[in-house]
């Protein structure tokens, strides 16, 4: 299993890793969670890709785009709150 995310230049990854690879075992869940600082009130997109290489030699790839839409009007950097759940900054797979 290989997981990658692409962070736009203006944003800063403060929690999580941009690239991870490892073995996904049967009935094991691997969760990836990210925290990002946003310097303004603009909307940004973070792209993620997951590549799964099966024992049969097949490769399965899934790509997703997460839209970050900050709220609030404070000046300075904003920390994106950690949110759990599908499509909310969390990538999760279970080995079968």
N, C-alpha and C positions, 0 to 999 in steps of 0.2 A: 504494500500500500504506500502510495506517495501522495502527499498533500502539499499544495503550494497556494499562497495568496499573493496578490499584487496590490500594494498600497500606493495610491497617488502620491507624487512628490511632496505636496503641501502637508500631508498627514504624517503622523509619527506613531509607529507601532510601539506601545508601552507594555503590552502583555500578550504572550503567545509567540509563536515562531512563524517565520515566513515559509519555511520548508521543513517537512518531516517525512521520514520514510521508515518503515518497519514491517513486521509481520503481524497480520490480523488473524488471531487464533479463533477456533470454533467457539461460539457463545461468548466471546469477549467483545466488549464495546469500547471503542476508542473515540474520545471526544476531544475536539479542538475548540478552544475559546480564545477570543481576541479582545484587547482593549486598545482604543485608538484616541489620540489627542487630535482635535480639530481646531485649526487656528481662526476660523471665521464661521459665518452662518450659511455658507454655500452647501449645496447638495453634492455628495461625492459617491462614487461607486468603487467597491472593492471586489475584485474578481478572484474567484477561487477555482482550483481544479483538483480533482481527485482521480488518480490512476490506480486501478486495481489489476494486478497481474495474477491470473488464476493458475492453478497447478496444471491445467490442461494446455497452457500456453496462450490462451486468449487474454486480451487486454480490454478492460472496460474503463472508459473515461467519462467523468461527469464534470461539467463546468457550470458554475452558478455566479450570478452577480448580486451582491448585497448593496442596496442603496442606503447611504447614511444621510439622514435628514435631521440636522441638529435643531434643537428648540432652545428658547431662552434668548436673552439679549445682553448677557454679561459680556464685557470686553475680555480679551485675552484668550487663553486656551480653554477648551472644554474637554472634559473626559467623557467619552461615550460610555454610558452605564452598561455594565455587564448584564446581558439579557439571555435567559435560557429559553430554548425552544427552537423548533424547526424554522429556518429562515431568519433567525434573529442573532446572527453572529456566532452560531454554533454549528459545527460540522460533525456529524456522528455516524459511524458505521458499525455494524455487528457482523462478525465472522459466522459463516454458516457451513 
